[in-house]
Amino acid sequence: MIITSSYRFAKSSSQKCRLVVDLIRNKPVLEAETILQFTNKKASKLVAKALNSAIANASHNHGISKEALIVKKILVEKGPAVKRIHARAKGRAYRVVKQYCHIFIHLSNTGVS
């Protein structure tokens, strides 16, 4: 059984989130939580939030325990870019682009309940 969760419009670039996501792909959920807890990146908190949502979906909707789940598939896609203006000297303006991303997690049941 596949359990899904998504975290849309996460305030980080997709490139930075992919660095963290690659650490937990195809790992058991308990191991993935530990890795995210000790990873020193802002994106690890965002990915942990999406992972906790998927775990809650599995336990509430399907009655599957946390120990029986593995991270089957995890994707990070590019979200919208918000453009802002930063005032500079002599009346100039620089563009500041703030990136967002979408995180999608698919958990799978290992058969142990």
Residue, then its C-alpha position, 0 to 999 in steps of 0.5 A: m500500500i502506498i501512502t502519500s503526502s505533499y508539502r507544497f510551497a516550501k520556502s527553499s530552493s529545489q536544489k537545496c531540498r534535493l541534497v537532503v532528500d537524497l539522504i533518506r530515499n529508500k530508507p526505513v522511516l525510523e532511520a529517515e527521521t534520525i537522519l533528518q534530525f541530525t542533518n544540519k540544513k534548513a531543508s531537513k526541517l521542511v522534509a521532516k514536516a512532510l515525512n511526519s505528515a505522511i506517517a500521520n496519514a499512514s497511522h490515521n487512515h490505514g492503521i499502519s505502524k511507523e516501524a513498518l514503513i519505508v520511504k519508497k519514493i520522494l520527489v522535489e519539484k520546482g515551485p514558483a519564484v517570487k520576484r522582489i526588488h532590492a534598492r541599490a546605490k544611484g537609483r539602481a535596483y537589483r532583482v531578488v528571486k525567492q525560490y519555492c519548491h514542492i515536496f512529495i513523499h510516497l511511503s510503502n508498507t514493508g509487510v510487517s505490521 
